[in-house]
Amino acid sequence: MANLFEQLKRKNIFSTGIFSDPSLALLQQDFKTYTPEDYKVWEILFEKQEKNLPGAAAKEVISGMEAIGFTSKSIADLKDASYRLKVSTGWSIQVVPGLLSDASFYNLLQNKRFPVTSWLRKLDELDYQLEPDLFHDAFAHLPLLMNPTFTRFLEDLATLALRFIDNPLAIELISRIYWYTVEFGLLRENNGIKVYGASILSSSGELNYCLSETSLHHDFEVEAVLNTPYWKNKFQDRYFIINDFEELCKAIPLIEEQLEELLQKAG
Ligand code: FE
């Protein structure tokens, strides 16, 4: 541990502003802490969702899933996944204890580090957990981080968020963009609708619901997304569809412009 701390200090990692709490830099996944129940939980969730992906997930998610190397038989190895991401898009994984402050979260993203928790939900809460666990963070988020266009969007959105980090209204509005894309985004593919949002990919219930006739679909429009609040404890009222990830990158200047307008109106 001491050696790692020295190495990180030499890399000047603490003075770059990535970690408001330097102890975060030292966190690592510890396989010794996983119980047989943890392995069972990973296996059940993985096998259930793996079956759902073909036909429902965007092709970038499916190719990313193959490239990241996860299997049902072993809990995701974050060191290995981090290495694969680094080679592919230059991103890496930062193990975190749980939800972070907005500043820490966007700081990590801006530095091409994705925060991932290492704990797993319990067997009696397979379908619902209050906070994101390893299954959500790794299985549902990491495959798409193999895509350089998507990671460029994440980085640019984080840079924008950090510009407004002291303004709670701006951060709430930016979180709507994050929510309806990174967590609940849908994508048009060969005339069909596919899923790329991580919160949908890690929930079999919402995966079926969001692609059903009963859910509301809209084309992704910055103004509409900025004006749509979201739900944390039930399925979303509506979902926004993009044509490709380039569309998200191109939306960044418009997000900035409309954000400034909305903030001005709010006084
Ligand atoms: Fe998430």
Boltz pocket constraint, residues with backbone or C-beta under 6 A from the ligand:
constraints:
  - pocket:
      binder: B
      contacts: [[A, 132], [A, 136], [A, 137], [A, 141], [A, 183], [A, 198], [A, 199]]
      max_distance: 6.0
